[in-house]
Amino acid sequence: MESAAEIFLRQLGASGVDYLFANGGTDFPPIVEAYARHDGTNHRLPRPMTVPHENAAVAMAHGAYMMTGRPQAVMVHVNVGTANTVNGILNANRDHTPVFVLAGRTPYSEHGRHGARTRNIHWAQEMFDQAGMVREAVKWDGELRQPDQAADLVRRALGIAMASPRGPVYATLPRDTLAAPAGKARVAEPPPPAAPPLPDPAALAEAARMLAAAQRPLVITSAAGRTRAGFDALVDLATRFALPVISFTPRFVNFPADHPMHQGYEPSPLLDDADCVLVIDTDVPWIPHLQGPPEGSRVIHLGEDPLFARYPMRSFPTDLAITGDVATALRGLSAALDPLLSAEAVASRAAALAERSARQRAAWAQAVAAPPDGPITPEWISHCLAEALPAEAVVVNEYPLRQTHCPRTRHGTFYGQSTAGGLGWGFGAALGAKLAAPEKLIVATLGDGAYVFNNPTACHWVAEAHQLPVLVVVFNNAMYGAVRNSTLAMYRDGAAAKTGGELLADLSPSPAFEKLAEASGGHGERVTDPAELPAALRRAIAVVTQEKRQALVNVVCRY
């Protein structure tokens, strides 16, 4: 009879899970034995992937989902492994990413049962509520309490993870329960995913009336491009009705950067004068302390969770909130708008916005027309990347990339950090993306502080061990820029400003990060001269694409 571990793995495979990213411990023997027993069979099991840090494992699952749209699994060691996943789970939660995080649990049996406690840590690692560490950050948590529930637990967890809005789930797997015979448990095809909510037609009609009546409408989004359907629907809406689009703190390619209705990445100054704002799948459409729409402007929030119900405080003005799948809602909104706007009005607005967009792009291009005279800047790095990368390359960004100078035009070619802001995501996500899409050129753009958070030794090992040639570009200013900039923003004339706001932000002396890539068989370069950067990037891309090795370019810059 098959064990619960065997049924569990088989059900993961039958449910479309491609990979099990794992950092093992003493709770893993039933999983190891299950894989060995099924070696050479025709049963579909997720591919086991050793990842020597839990943060990297969750990020890899996140990155693989970005490429495939299928949930991926992570397994870690009891409570201590769970603790190392929290950062990644928080990112997945805010980014609506269905990662199935599994953790062993101390065996319940102290003796007399196969898989009972055999190490002193099996007492010390038991908790009253292990799942309590992650409960606020997951959609559901459970435990394999009976071996015959193995298949049912997988189907239940993944069904909830994939329901709208998607998100991570967590389950604990006691070693003695995993090792036990599964009884009558059977692997089955998973049920179809729950249908996403349909938008209310009356609400769409009201939104159309608001937008049609507006003289200065504005669309703000950070995640309309979460799906290809959402991207296409927004392009159609903005093109047909000449709606200006701001991609604010984007996590995806929401709108082509070369489209005449693309109006940049900052809400102001268009927001300052807007009389109707359509906010699409965006938790923070502007910073109220700094900006906002004028008094009397109508504001529409649209998305699967337009009010972001799991945010304790969020008080943006809302005249209308529409719950629904973004693509479906935007298509319905287009249909409702069609009879309300004249061709003349649309053409006039389109011409003005296209001219504004062209001026904006010309100004951005002029700013990087030549290498900077002094130190390398983030703008120059971003521009050089834009010149070196093919249009279909995938950029995974953790903070420093300037999209004004590295515009992405194709859906699925840019992924940004989750709004949770848990550092240590970008490198692992890039590795997961490469694993799931080996034909693509994957580039991780990281700040030096973020690079350190990414457990680089573990990530470079993964790249070599699993043959995942990615390019990592480190924007290295030897500084936690977010800490310094926040300090100076709050206390520009304060005591901290006298020393540049660098206390607790200074990361000098900066290590030779390129050596870490070399230690794992990769190509590493350090660049300090702006004029040398284009050639260095071309060499690194050649290594990744032709030699099939990882590469890291450590760019010393100022920002």
LUMRO-130940 format. One line per field, with one value per residue (C-alpha): residue in three letters; x, y, z. Coordinates in steps of 0.001 Angstrom, whole numbers. Each point is the difference from the previous one (the first is absolute). Layout:
REM LUMRO-130940
residuo <- ala ...
X <- X ...
Y <- Y ...
Z <- Z ...
REM end
This chain:
REM LUMRO-130940
residuo <- met glu ser ala ala glu ile phe leu arg gln leu gly ala ser gly val asp tyr leu phe ala asn gly gly thr asp phe pro pro ile val glu ala tyr ala arg his asp gly thr asn his arg leu pro arg pro met thr val pro his glu asn ala ala val ala met ala his gly ala tyr met met thr gly arg pro gln ala val met val his val asn val gly thr ala asn thr val asn gly ile leu asn ala asn arg asp his thr pro val phe val leu ala gly arg thr pro tyr ser glu his gly arg his gly ala arg thr arg asn ile his trp ala gln glu met phe asp gln ala gly met val arg glu ala val lys trp asp gly glu leu arg gln pro asp gln ala ala asp leu val arg arg ala leu gly ile ala met ala ser pro arg gly pro val tyr ala thr leu pro arg asp thr leu ala ala pro ala gly lys ala arg val ala glu pro pro pro pro ala ala pro pro leu pro asp pro ala ala leu ala glu ala ala arg met leu ala ala ala gln arg pro leu val ile thr ser ala ala gly arg thr arg ala gly phe asp ala leu val asp leu ala thr arg phe ala leu pro val ile ser phe thr pro arg phe val asn phe pro ala asp his pro met his gln gly tyr glu pro ser pro leu leu asp asp ala asp cys val leu val ile asp thr asp val pro trp ile pro his leu gln gly pro pro glu gly ser arg val ile his leu gly glu asp pro leu phe ala arg tyr pro met arg ser phe pro thr asp leu ala ile thr gly asp val ala thr ala leu arg gly leu ser ala ala leu asp pro leu leu ser ala glu ala val ala ser arg ala ala ala leu ala glu arg ser ala arg gln arg ala ala trp ala gln ala val ala ala pro pro asp gly pro ile thr pro glu trp ile ser his cys leu ala glu ala leu pro ala glu ala val val val asn glu tyr pro leu arg gln thr his cys pro arg thr arg his gly thr phe tyr gly gln ser thr ala gly gly leu gly trp gly phe gly ala ala leu gly ala lys leu ala ala pro glu lys leu ile val ala thr leu gly asp gly ala tyr val phe asn asn pro thr ala cys his trp val ala glu ala his gln leu pro val leu val val val phe asn asn ala met tyr gly ala val arg asn ser thr leu ala met tyr arg asp gly ala ala ala lys thr gly gly glu leu leu ala asp leu ser pro ser pro ala phe glu lys leu ala glu ala ser gly gly his gly glu arg val thr asp pro ala glu leu pro ala ala leu arg arg ala ile ala val val thr gln glu lys arg gln ala leu val asn val val cys arg tyr
X <- 0 1227 961 -1632 3155 -313 -3668 793 2685 -2085 -2934 2277 1071 -3542 -1000 2500 2792 3264 2589 568 2598 1427 2402 -54 283 -716 -3689 760 782 -3552 206 3450 -1175 -3136 2052 2359 -2859 -1547 3226 -555 -3776 -2414 -1551 325 1731 1256 3687 1990 2299 2531 215 2282 -1997 -3731 -262 1517 -2301 -3180 1304 738 -3549 -1232 2122 -1071 -3658 654 1013 -2499 -3097 24 420 3311 940 2687 903 2054 1132 -2566 -271 3515 -374 -3426 1516 2317 -2921 -2003 1643 -748 -3530 -732 1177 -2148 -3012 55 795 -2883 2400 -1202 3024 -726 2388 416 1868 793 -1232 1518 -1336 -2934 1224 2739 443 -1570 -895 1955 1375 -221 2366 3647 1907 100 -1129 -3307 -1071 1541 -1428 -3611 -2276 -3522 -946 2677 -2305 -638 3270 -1438 -3769 -501 1990 -1725 -3515 -302 2013 -462 1716 193 -1634 -945 1998 -3110 -568 3190 -1640 -2945 2320 1841 -3208 -1455 3131 553 -3675 101 3393 -1330 -3333 -378 2000 2776 2530 2263 -1173 1814 -182 1964 952 901 2688 -1761 -3239 1828 1650 -3244 -1986 -2460 -2894 -2774 1475 -50 1578 -2623 -236 -330 -3336 -80 1069 -2704 -1263 1157 -2662 -1910 -320 -3451 -1316 -1739 3287 1792 -2694 408 3791 -462 -2240 2602 2818 -2106 -906 3624 2071 3286 -296 2973 793 2453 1121 2776 -1228 -2436 2631 -80 -1556 345 -3776 138 2830 -1887 -3257 1681 1770 -3336 -1817 2661 422 -3702 -854 3293 457 3391 1637 2443 1824 730 2429 -598 560 -760 -21 -3454 67 2537 2536 31 -3792 -1120 -2429 2831 565 2824 418 -979 -3655 754 -403 -2925 -1512 27 -2533 -1922 -3782 -453 2567 -307 2221 629 1318 2131 304 1670 -926 1739 1658 -2629 2631 1495 -2738 -3550 -2867 -1726 -3125 -3035 1882 -1763 2043 -758 1844 -107 1470 -579 305 -414 -80 3027 -1901 3072 1687 -752 -29 -673 -2131 243 -3143 -2416 -3090 -424 1677 -384 890 934 2641 1951 -150 -3719 -770 2026 -1634 -3411 1000 1050 -3353 -1826 2128 -322 -3342 829 3050 150 2777 896 512 2126 2143 665 1086 2084 1984 805 1026 2122 1889 550 1209 2459 1433 403 1839 2249 955 827 2139 1846 934 2044 1232 3598 1804 24 3140 335 -1043 -2395 -3651 -3008 -1405 3097 -55 -3678 638 2920 -2160 -2741 2528 1484 -3098 -2239 -3651 -1036 2493 -1583 1111 -586 520 571 -55 2701 -977 -1239 -2796 87 3337 -656 -3541 -1650 -2580 -943 -2183 1901 3394 106 -802 462 259 -3175 -1557 831 3591 1612 3587 1692 -2506 1520 2879 -2067 -2949 2328 1310 -3549 -944 3003 -856 -3552 968 3489 -206 -231 2779 -687 1604 -159 605 795 1239 3092 -1999 -2673 2682 1317 -3552 -336 2362 2344 2174 -3080 -1360 3277 256 -3513 882 2997 -1493 -3219 1594 -2004 1999 -1361 1504 140 713 827 -598 2696 22 1152 -3180 -3492 -1418 -3550 1181 2096 -2602 -2783 2121 801 -3618 -1194 2929 1398 1156 569 3113 184 192 3318 1648 -2058 -2523 2340 -195 -1305 -79 3718 1042 3637 2462 -1708 1030 1156 -3381 1236 2220 -3062 -1160 3499 67 -2975 1380 -1464 1294 522 910 347 -660 872 368 -3314 1506 956 -3449 -1552 2811 -92 -3729 481 2710 -2211 -2988 2219 1129 -3585 -1415 2913 2070 -3101 1660 -1201 1460 95 867 805 -516 1388 -2338 -1483 -3662
Y <- 0 3489 2347 3343 1649 -1863 920 3589 363 -1720 2321 3037 -1220 -789 3524 1625 802 -134 401 -712 2522 -1522 716 -3245 -1158 -2978 143 -808 -3763 -1025 2496 -1246 -3623 835 1544 -3005 -2491 1781 421 -1440 -199 1900 1862 3774 1448 3557 267 178 3032 384 3661 691 2909 295 3627 -954 -3026 2048 2620 -2722 -1326 3574 427 -3319 963 3307 -1970 -2876 1249 -3302 -213 -1357 -1706 648 -2342 1061 -1352 330 3270 1291 -435 1616 3022 520 -96 2817 2743 -1786 -910 3649 909 -2727 1080 3615 -1079 -2515 -2869 -3562 -1619 -3196 100 -3309 -564 -3096 -220 -1774 -3589 -393 -3417 -169 -3730 -3101 1366 110 3531 688 2451 -1047 3266 2358 2867 -1789 1214 3453 780 -769 3022 498 1708 -226 1385 3072 1446 400 10 3696 -276 -3035 -636 -3366 -2286 -3644 -3154 -3609 -1550 -3337 -1776 -727 3780 520 497 1947 2410 829 573 2166 2132 588 681 2832 1254 356 1570 3749 1858 -2568 -364 -2279 -2891 -1987 -3526 -1974 -3630 -2032 -2551 -2994 833 400 -3398 -1830 -2020 2235 -2430 755 3302 355 2471 1799 2759 3340 1788 3001 3225 2173 2550 3568 2538 1607 3796 1468 1304 2899 1023 -156 2169 2554 -2 555 2997 1500 -436 1281 3140 713 2557 -1158 -3730 -1952 -3720 -1097 -3596 -2034 -3492 16 -2031 -2798 -2035 275 423 2981 1581 -420 1323 3141 648 -300 2281 2724 -97 120 2819 1946 -608 980 -2827 385 -3199 897 -2220 -2706 -3655 -1121 1416 1482 2064 300 2694 1182 385 3625 -301 -1026 3100 -1122 -1385 2844 1029 3706 2356 -1653 -1071 3596 997 -3256 117 -3791 -2616 -3696 -2005 -3540 -2663 2478 49 3436 2085 3108 1199 2110 1791 1350 74 -850 805 3370 487 -1275 -2493 -3349 -3080 -3562 -2999 -3220 -3422 -3400 1678 3708 1004 -2120 -1399 -1503 3401 1335 3655 1218 3140 1072 1759 -2380 999 -3441 -3352 -2797 -3549 -2247 -1578 2886 -1160 -781 3302 2075 -1687 711 3589 413 -1282 2375 2993 -588 1792 2839 1623 1745 -744 3690 260 -3141 1161 3400 -1489 -2680 2585 2057 -3041 -1437 3273 62 -3618 711 3023 -2068 -2819 2495 1596 -3375 -895 3320 -605 -3065 1136 -307 -1696 2046 2021 -1251 -3227 -2442 791 -2341 1770 -863 -3654 -219 1582 -2317 -2988 1217 257 -3449 -2101 -1483 997 -3449 -159 -220 2515 -857 3198 544 3780 1819 -254 3268 -950 3449 -1066 -3720 -53 -3372 -347 -3679 -1724 -2345 1678 1820 -1097 2282 -454 -797 2908 -1841 1087 -3106 240 -3124 -822 1014 -2462 -3019 1114 343 -3534 -1352 1849 -1460 -3480 307 1796 -1225 1493 3563 2397 810 3056 883 3672 396 2642 -1031 -174 -2105 -2262 -779 -721 -2489 -2461 276 -2985 -2231 1537 -266 -3636 -651 1621 -2297 -3190 198 1560 3225 2647 3377 3479 1961 3731 1540 3752 480 3295 -1566 1314 -871 2738 -357 588 3031 1531 -439 1634 2972 320 260 1994 1905 2815 -2191 -1175 -3239 1987 1516 -3390 -852 -2170 -2966 -1278 -3605 188 -162 -3386 805 -1554 -1748 -3622 -1200 -1459 -1193 -2528 -1806 -776 -1166 -2299 -1871 -317 3239 3117 3093 3583 3203 3228 3499 1918 980 -411 -3619 -1127 -740 -2375 -1684 -667 -1398 -2370 -1162 -598 -2045 -2167 -627 -651 -1713 -1617 -764 1208 2474 3507 2907 3602 1998 3638 2581 2960 2970 488
Z <- 0 -808 2790 626 -1348 -3304 -414 972 -2667 -2649 712 -279 -3432 -1091 1066 -2353 2472 -1955 2771 3669 1187 3153 2828 1914 3576 2232 -982 -3667 -37 -1077 -2897 -1023 140 -2003 -2800 -16 -149 -2972 -1942 -3469 295 -2216 2909 -341 3060 406 -766 3261 160 2795 1040 2999 1416 562 -1114 -3350 -268 412 -2427 -2569 320 -466 -3129 -1507 477 -1802 -3092 121 1813 1924 3785 1259 3268 2596 2858 2998 3346 2815 1912 -630 -3754 150 1721 -2968 -2457 1578 -2065 -3262 1070 760 -3501 -1562 2053 -1141 -3565 -226 -696 757 1640 1967 2976 1786 3223 1930 3540 2968 64 2334 1135 2599 -549 -1502 -3450 -3245 -273 3742 1685 -224 553 2955 -2251 -548 3426 -190 -3447 882 327 1288 -3271 -2692 -2678 2169 -1275 -3489 492 -699 -3233 -1548 -1287 1767 2215 861 1163 -1174 3063 -1560 -2740 -2045 -365 -2035 -3393 1401 1811 -3228 -1949 2762 379 -3709 -642 2520 -1202 -3555 959 -573 1149 -81 2780 2044 2194 2681 1381 2569 -597 3132 -820 1515 -1815 -3330 448 809 -2571 -1853 303 -2464 -1175 -3769 -2390 -2091 -2546 1790 -249 -2336 1675 1510 -2504 667 959 -2836 154 554 -3381 1735 1638 -3364 -1562 2796 -444 -3730 670 2352 -2530 -2905 1929 906 -1852 1545 806 1251 412 2698 368 1536 -887 -2946 -1837 2563 -2845 -3758 -216 2358 -1994 -3282 1437 1347 -3316 -1809 2473 -21 -3778 -841 2392 252 3720 1442 1969 2863 973 3628 1957 -2633 783 -3548 -3500 340 -3176 -2856 840 -3625 -271 -526 2932 2346 2105 2232 3486 2329 616 148 -1757 -1796 3317 1280 -2648 -589 330 -120 1033 -830 2376 -1249 2392 1913 3771 160 -3070 1345 3206 1826 2076 -3228 -2660 -888 -2355 346 2067 -1863 -2155 -339 906 -1156 1428 -2042 728 1561 3404 -774 3675 1006 2926 1691 356 3501 -1146 -3528 -345 -3642 -1241 -1693 -1940 -1526 716 -2553 981 -2881 -2157 -1531 -3618 139 1701 -2467 -2965 1528 662 -3644 -1176 2337 -1058 -3722 -550 2416 -1616 -3364 -2455 -116 3751 51 -2941 1544 3318 -1715 -1946 3082 2048 -2790 -247 3764 -37 -2813 1845 3140 -1746 -1788 3320 1514 -3006 140 3642 -1003 -3391 1198 2892 3217 657 3562 1693 -1645 686 210 -3047 -2020 1116 -936 -3397 -746 917 -2313 -2832 677 679 -2678 215 1206 2909 3440 2650 3657 1971 3698 387 -2003 -3694 -1534 -2376 -1570 -1480 -380 -1425 -499 -2720 -52 2553 2296 -410 3359 3550 2977 3728 1929 1850 3235 -613 1461 -1256 -1323 -2754 -3335 -436 1031 -2127 -2997 580 227 -3174 -1835 1220 -1314 -3235 -930 -3498 1340 974 3667 1615 3700 807 3690 2361 1934 3231 -1685 -1471 3487 1205 -2873 1724 -2984 875 9 -3205 -1913 1123 -1314 -3321 -424 1464 -2008 -3107 49 -1890 1065 -146 3250 -119 3380 323 2616 1862 3306 1574 1130 -2192 1319 3581 -866 -2291 2543 2681 -2220 -1101 3601 1406 -2957 2275 3039 1775 -2016 -3250 1078 -606 -3082 1838 -280 3599 -58 -3797 -838 -1458 -652 -440 -2872 -625 -3403 -861 -3382 1783 1367 -3524 -924 3051 -1481 -3507 -1328 -1693 2149 -821 1981 -1921 1205 -3279 -1677 -3471 708 1086 -3425 -943 3409 -351 -3498 1271 2862 -2279 -2319 2918 1068 -3458 -1743 2738 2111 3198 2577 -48 2430 -816 3133 -1026 2404 -188 1837 908
REM end
